Amino acid sequence: MEQLWNDVVGVLDQTFLGISLARFATAFGALFVALIIKRIVRYLFTTTLPKLAKRTSTQTDDLFFKLSRRPAEMLILIGGLDMATRILQLPQKPMDFRLGAENAITVAFTLTIAWFLFNMVSILEQWLGRWTKQTDSLLDDHLLPFMRKGIRAFIFFMAALMLIQNLGYSISGVLASLGIGGLAVALAAKDTLANLFGSVMILVDRPFHLGDWIKAGDIEGVVEEVGFRSTKIRTFAKTLITVPNSVLSNLAVNNFSRMPKRRIKLMVGVSYETTPAQMEQAVEAIREMLRTHPAIHQDFWLVHFTEFNASSLDIQVYCFTSTTVWEDYLDARQDVHLQIMKILEGMGIEIAFPSRTVYVKHDGSDPDLSPADAAGAFGADD
């Protein structure tokens, strides 16, 4: 028995590439233990932990366990490889195998952490998605994928810098080059950056939603798409206008879709032959018509005799329709006009039109020209 033990010790003391077989066996044992732990972690993440997550009302923990399982398994495997390389004590001559193994493990560890963070962005997107669904605006829903891509690009950039630094290279020169290059890019792409900040301001202020009818400057139409660079507006002539967000964010936006009611404002001119009694009756009749009209909003309306105009006596009618739909509004406005015409016609009141009356004074110097002839010569009541 003792001889057998001595033979085993003698075999384990033999070396290969300067490493004893005993260290090889111990390193494989470390890897084997890591694989066993990896299997246990897989079982926990696929069976036990999901059952616990289903007991909660939120889906975040379910998604977390699903997305973090593979990175967790990879980290355990990397830990086993790191332990094995430490046990092996790889030679540094004629080639530095130890440094190469350490660099490879560092790269694998950094990439695994970046992989984990990439997956966690999906959880952040899910959380932000629930928040955006609670808002009235559809812009944040539209811009959410761009936010996800931006965060993932930042993670990739930071992972690349960490790899460069962990591999023993200085990132100062890289950052300096990026700073100079970034300045040049910023100067060249200042309009793009301005549009990007403009889209952020649109997202924060929420002056309109997708599908809203807006007017900004000389541009009027329905918002079809909002991107990071521009907003697309479909005009009523069915043309598509692409407006840079930097321009749109600096314009006063009139959002017609957010009107709770639509306004009717008109001036009804009647002839000067209208008597005061007829005017009072006409104003009261129009008020009664608005008071009982089903399409008129009853919170606020006005009817008053307001002006002695050049060729008419003006009655101002000011009211709002209950509907904001354009076609229904036009129907209501038309009906109000027709009702006013019927009221005035029933009272024998004429609607005025532009006219001019000329009075000619005859001084009697021409005995052959009568006052009637003079008035006709100058076009009286033109």
HELIX and SHEET records of a PDB file:
HELIX    1   1 GLU A    2  LEU A   12  1                                  11    
HELIX    2   2 LEU A   21  TYR A   43  1                                  23    
HELIX    3   3 LEU A   44  THR A   48  3                                   5    
HELIX    4   4 LEU A   49  LYS A   54  1                                   6    
HELIX    5   5 THR A   60  LEU A   88  1                                  29    
HELIX    6   6 PHE A   97  LYS A  133  1                                  37    
HELIX    7   7 LEU A  139  ASN A  166  1                                  28    
HELIX    8   8 SER A  172  ALA A  188  1                                  17    
HELIX    9   9 LYS A  190  ASP A  205  1                                  16    
HELIX   10  10 ASN A  245  LEU A  248  1                                   4    
HELIX   11  11 PHE A  256  ARG A  258  5                                   3    
HELIX   12  12 PRO A  276  THR A  292  1                                  17    
HELIX   13  13 TRP A  326  GLY A  346  1                                  21    
HELIX   14  14 PRO A  371  ALA A  377  1                                   7    
SHEET    1   A 2 THR A  15  PHE A  16  0                                        
SHEET    2   A 2 ILE A  19  SER A  20 -1                                        
SHEET    1   B 5 LEU A 240  PRO A 244  0                                        
SHEET    2   B 5 SER A 230  ARG A 234 -1                                        
SHEET    3   B 5 ILE A 219  VAL A 226 -1                                        
SHEET    4   B 5 TRP A 213  ALA A 216 -1                                        
SHEET    5   B 5 VAL A 253  ASN A 255 -1                                        
SHEET    1   C 3 ARG A 262  VAL A 270  0                                        
SHEET    2   C 3 LEU A 313  THR A 321 -1                                        
SHEET    3   C 3 LEU A 302  PHE A 308 -1                                        
END                                                                             
